[in-house]
Amino acid sequence: MLNVVHYIRLQGVVRDNTSQSLDMDYLHVAQAAQFCSAHFTSILYVELWSSEQIKEHPSIIVGDNVSPLDCICDKDPERGRDVEDILREAYTRLQYKDAVSGCGSSYLLDSLTRVSHLELEGQWEQAMQEYQLQSKNDDPTAIQGLCRCLHRMGSHNLLHRYLAATEKTSELLDIQYECGWRLGQWDLGRCPQDDLYEGHHYDALQATEEGDLVRARVSLSRARTCIATTALAHASLESAMNLYPSLSRLQTLQELEDFLNDNPLNQDSVKLLMTRWREQDRLGYGEFEYLELVLAQRLVLLRMASSMFNFNVKDELTYQLEIAALARKEGWPQVAGNCLARLATFSFDKPPCIVLEEARLHWAKGNREVAIVLLKSLLRRLEQDTRGGEEQLVQRSIALHLYGSWMVETKSENPQNIIDQYFLKALTHLEDLAESREKQEICLEAHSSLARFADGQYQNLVHYTKSAVFETKQKGIVEAQVALEKIRKEPHTDEMKKMSSILSRQKSIDTLEVENTEKEKNNYLTLAVKYYCQSLQRGDKHNLQVFRLVSLWLDNMSHEALADILNTELGNIPSYKFLPLLPQLSARISNDANNPFVYKLNKLLAMCTLYSVKQSRVLGAKMLLDRLQSVDTIAPILAQMNKLSEALISLAYYKFGKDRGTYIIPNTEPILRIKNYDRALLPSFTLPVSKSGQYNNIVGIHSFENKFEYLGGVTLPKKFTCTDTNGIKHALLVKGQDDLRQDAVMQQVFTIMNMLLRENKETNKRKLLIRTYKIVPLSQRSGVLEWCRNTMPMEDYLVSIKGAHKRYFPDDYSNNQCRSLMNKACKLSNAERLKVYLDICTHFHPVFHHFFLENFRTPGVWFERRQAYMHSVATSSMIGYILGLGDRHVKNILLDKTTAEIIHIDFGKILPTPETVPFRLTRDIVDGMGVSGIEGVFRKSCEKTMSVLRQNQVTILTILEVLLYDPLYAWTITPSEGFKRQHKDQGPIRDSDREATKEVNKLAERALTRLKQKLDGTEDGTVTSVNGQVNKLLHQARDPVNLSRLYDGWQPFL
């Protein structure tokens, strides 16, 4: 029946590409879908029902701080509660935890749903307290919930005792059997039920322990049958998440079968088994919850192996320690603690590796005092151990580095003492070790930590030397010297001698302090640069530190000691690590052969085989090109690239008729002579970095089509097609009279932001990224861009001739009417402008949710694409706010018709009216998020993104600080220039008048200061949490007062 309803509903979409409603109650369809465990379908029909309610009942007004779901619940509480229940159950079953928080607040009214929400959020201790209160009445549901909490918290001993005195349901019996095998309690009876998976699993393990391999295999088979007939038979196949628990159980059974097949066991067979386990884990896993079950059984199997023969204890200890470390990192402290507790029974004297992991666990749990005491005790023990050996040296190095890091975080010791007694001493011990992978990893972390700490101390001293206190001290030295000169000319009375002595002594003290401060600052600077270099030489884990290294280099170009270190260390850093910085480094090309900085820079750029020509740096660039052209392998590449660039610039400036349309490229244009260029990279292709420097996978250019499409605009944008050497066609866009360097820099920043988001587990699993595209500036006034395939401007979908607003609300105000009303109101008072804006909103309804219904017709794809859209909007909003991106009108936002992600374009414009919102979160943008609006997925995604940005504040500020040193890049226009442009007209104006000769842009420094305030959450002078900051931004972005003050071209009503 669901398929029939779905088929009929789609006929309107297929026929006229319009999502039309059927004459039926979609809420009943949603309930039917929920009964069939078709959760994506139930969510889809809840959304359809909700949009009907909003359309049919104008009294439902969706306000700034109220979601559509809350409005529906206020109007019809009974059916609203049904909607909330359907959404909550569907998202819970699908395990989309972010979405659950957007399913309304009615769950707070009932104790059972309230405690279920605590379980879903992973707040097991609070949930256990709630269940304890309810279990006093012998409520079976509360007792089962209490057992679930104890099980999830890893308190299996306590749970085992509790279950022994409790009447057991099937669920409790299942938990008891699992507790039994986890604890190695093999005295439970045989499984009494055919459909009890853990009972059969326990039987199989019990039989293995007793050596009855026949019974073990029979029980294994029954356990598999149980999964197939109960779990998998009734699982919804709409989402793979429903299969994870069953797949995890099947993996445990397979590993148990492998263990049985290896009998009789010996040292080599168990080692081979552990090797297979590690290889399996390297394939990756989703949630640790499912891996933990597998790991727990492995530990049981290792204990069995130990009882069967004299298994090497060290191997078992190492593996358990690996599990403890993994559990700690994944946020499962009880599992890690259980592993360590078992390890403590191996010997009376705990090995250093166990104490180290115990200390780390206490630190992770917030027990910092315990962690420090444990580690300090271990250090004393290791210092007194005179046996030496590689293992002792490794443990000592790790402990010293860890203790030093904790001292840095707690600011518990003198900075120089931390460096000398911990970081440098750790490195000294490592020097005595033979080369190994473990040594490389420890060295990398030690060098990186030392560099960051020394850099932090250097920055503190730089701030101090710029402070009023330090300036006063310096001024006092000068004044004291002047006073002493005057005293020497006066008669030598006792009073004068006394005054001279006091002034001389004070001057000496202040002078010594100033000199020591400068000396200390220089020492920390050279130490930071040295160890940043060595960290970059030793591995790729901290490659983003190259930005900080270059920042320190550019900020201290005349520092002699620094120059000596760079002469020694710079050439040992792989050149590919500098590739993200080439646009900024190339801007400093010069032909000043006597300048040590220029010499090192040009040498570095030659290593990276850079080609770059800049206005006042032509001579330096030509010298570099001459050097590169003398290399036989590079000369042909440069020749083709030069001809390609000249041809593209010529096309960019080619003049033709002013009407939009397709034009033939004349034969005189050099672009048509570009044929079979196999050495010049296709401009839109991003070539992966090769660490070896060998690039044999160049995607070259076969030819260009002899026509282009003019898209309209003063920059003469021309869309044309290129066929690459693989025969694939690519659309490109070339612009003339336009400075694309700012756009290129923003793509550079986005790429690095994506690196940070991928490194964080929470944002990576949500796929929170900002979409990028390739931009290649060809000159100061032209460039070529990658054409984003399968995209359309948001404006085209919403308000074009066949736009969604006209199709779904033909009686509403037109887009032009709305713009005209806002334009006329721009000179009115703020209160009158707000009144006009609210009137427009009343007569202009959001329609963007139809985009998903029209383009993604199956419930599963519709759901996934809407999730991708919300993630995309959240990420771009947070990053856009931090970077201060403006001009986000609907022409500058593209929609990917395949993935539903948004792509921001055109970052080089300024607005004549200052923007009053931090990012675009207008009614149509929110409408695409469904009945929950900004609650749930979108809000959580914003918080996760902002959290990563704030955690990586130092890295982000360093990256943007390096951009500050690009003499060819201006962050913004001067106030006077802005005033002149404001009064020209009401349209966006291109700011391309760059001051290429300025070394440091003072406006950029102020921009960085404001950016730091945003990353600190102190933009308004008060410290706010991540959640508080995001909440405030979402309110500002949707506030009608703010939106009513924007200029009409921004179209805030869309």
Number of C-alpha atoms within 10 A of each C-alpha: 9 13 8 8 13 16 12 11 16 19 14 16 16 13 9 10 16 19 24 17 15 11 6 10 14 21 22 14 21 27 22 16 22 19 11 15 20 22 27 26 26 27 28 24 21 26 22 23 21 21 20 14 16 18 12 10 11 10 11 17 14 17 13 14 14 14 21 23 25 25 19 24 20 13 14 11 14 11 13 20 21 15 26 23 17 22 27 24 17 23 19 18 17 18 15 16 18 19 21 23 19 24 25 23 14 16 18 12 9 9 13 16 15 16 23 16 20 16 19 15 14 14 15 20 16 14 22 23 14 19 23 15 11 19 17 10 10 9 12 15 12 21 23 17 24 24 24 20 23 19 20 18 18 19 16 21 14 13 19 21 11 13 17 10 8 10 10 16 11 11 13 19 19 20 22 26 26 21 23 21 23 18 14 16 13 17 9 14 11 12 19 10 11 12 18 20 25 23 27 28 27 30 27 28 27 25 19 20 20 13 15 13 19 13 17 25 21 14 23 24 16 21 25 18 17 19 19 15 11 14 17 17 11 12 19 19 14 16 16 10 16 18 14 16 16 18 14 17 20 18 15 19 22 14 18 22 17 12 20 17 12 13 12 11 15 15 14 10 14 22 15 12 16 17 11 13 15 12 11 11 11 9 7 9 11 10 11 15 16 17 20 17 17 20 18 18 18 21 17 17 19 20 16 17 20 17 11 14 12 10 20 13 12 10 15 21 20 14 17 24 19 15 20 26 22 17 22 21 14 14 14 21 21 17 22 25 20 16 21 22 13 11 19 16 10 14 8 7 8 12 15 19 20 19 19 19 21 22 25 23 26 19 16 15 14 11 13 17 11 15 24 19 12 17 22 16 13 22 20 11 13 18 12 9 10 9 8 10 10 14 12 18 19 20 20 24 26 24 24 26 28 23 20 28 20 18 17 17 10 10 11 11 12 10 16 13 12 24 20 12 14 24 25 20 16 27 19 13 18 22 12 12 14 9 10 8 9 10 15 14 13 18 23 22 19 26 24 22 23 26 26 18 22 24 24 15 19 21 15 12 18 15 11 14 18 10 11 10 11 17 13 11 17 18 11 16 21 14 14 20 14 11 15 19 12 11 15 12 8 10 10 12 9 9 10 15 14 12 15 20 13 13 18 17 13 15 21 14 13 17 17 12 15 17 12 12 17 15 12 15 21 18 16 22 24 23 21 27 25 21 23 28 25 20 26 25 18 19 16 12 13 14 14 20 22 22 23 22 22 22 19 19 18 15 12 14 14 13 14 11 13 20 19 12 15 19 14 11 18 19 15 14 17 17 18 15 19 19 14 16 17 15 18 19 22 23 21 23 25 22 18 12 11 8 13 16 22 18 15 16 17 24 14 18 20 16 16 17 16 19 17 20 19 18 13 14 16 15 16 22 24 18 15 23 20 12 14 19 16 10 10 9 10 15 16 16 16 19 13 16 19 13 16 23 20 15 17 21 23 16 21 24 18 14 9 11 8 12 9 11 12 14 14 11 18 12 10 8 14 17 23 16 14 15 14 14 20 17 18 21 21 24 21 21 15 12 12 9 12 10 11 9 12 8 11 8 9 16 21 20 25 19 20 19 14 16 16 21 16 20 16 13 11 10 18 21 22 25 20 20 18 20 19 21 19 10 11 11 16 19 15 21 22 27 26 25 18 22 23 25 25 21 20 22 18 19 20 19 20 21 18 17 20 19 14 21 25 17 11 14 11 15 23 15 12 17 17 25 26 24 17 18 19 18 23 18 21 23 20 18 18 23 25 25 21 20 19 19 12 11 18 17 19 24 19 16 18 22 18 13 11 11 15 22 24 18 16 16 16 11 11 17 17 17 19 12 12 23 19 13 17 26 17 12 21 17 10 13 11 15 12 14 24 20 16 18 22 17 13 21 19 12 13 20 19 21 24 22 22 20 21 20 22 18 19 20 18 14 20 17 16 21 19 14 20 22 19 20 22 26 27 23 26 27 26 24 24 23 21 19 19 20 18 14 19 20 23 20 19 21 17 16 20 21 22 18 17 12 17 23 22 24 22 22 19 16 20 23 18 21 21 21 16 13 18 15 21 21 26 26 24 18 21 18 20 24 21 20 22 23 27 25 24 25 22 19 24 25 23 21 24 29 23 24 28 26 19 18 22 19 14 15 17 13 19 21 18 21 23 19 18 20 24 24 23 20 20 23 22 25 17 19 17 11 10 9 12 16 12 10 20 18 9 10 9 15 15 17 16 16 18 20 11 16 13 16 10 14 13 15 19 14 16 19 14 11 18 19 14 17 22 19 17 22 23 19 20 16 16 9 8 9 13 16 13 20 16 12 19 22 15 12 20 21 16 19 20 22 18 21 19 18 25 25 23 22 21 23 18 21 20 26 22 26
